[in-house]
């Protein structure tokens, strides 16, 4: 679990998430942004 969180907080992944969230929230749907963050987090845990 801790390794997954460390992966999630790594700079490249964080940059990609922030970039994608900005695009989604610019479209005006914060729920999609939240879902995107959760999906990225789960993916990073599974791939660690």
C-alpha positions, -999 to 999 in steps of 0.1 A, spaced: 0 0 0 28 24 10 46 16 -22 15 24 -43 11 57 -26 48 66 -32 43 57 -69 12 79 -70 31 108 -55 60 105 -79 64 137 -100 57 124 -135 25 107 -124 14 138 -104 21 160 -134 0 137 -157 -29 136 -131 -28 174 -126 -27 180 -164 -57 156 -170 -77 169 -140 -72 205 -153 -86 195 -187 -116 177 -171 -124 205 -146 -121 230 -175 -150 211 -190 -168 217 -157 -172 182 -143 -153 178 -109 -168 143 -104 -149 131 -135 -118 147 -122 -122 128 -88 -128 95 -107 -97 101 -128 -76 106 -97 -89 75 -81 -84 54 -112 -48 67 -115 -42 59 -78 -56 23 -82 -35 18 -113 -3 30 -96 -10 6 -66 -16 -24 -89 15 -16 -110 38 -12 -80 
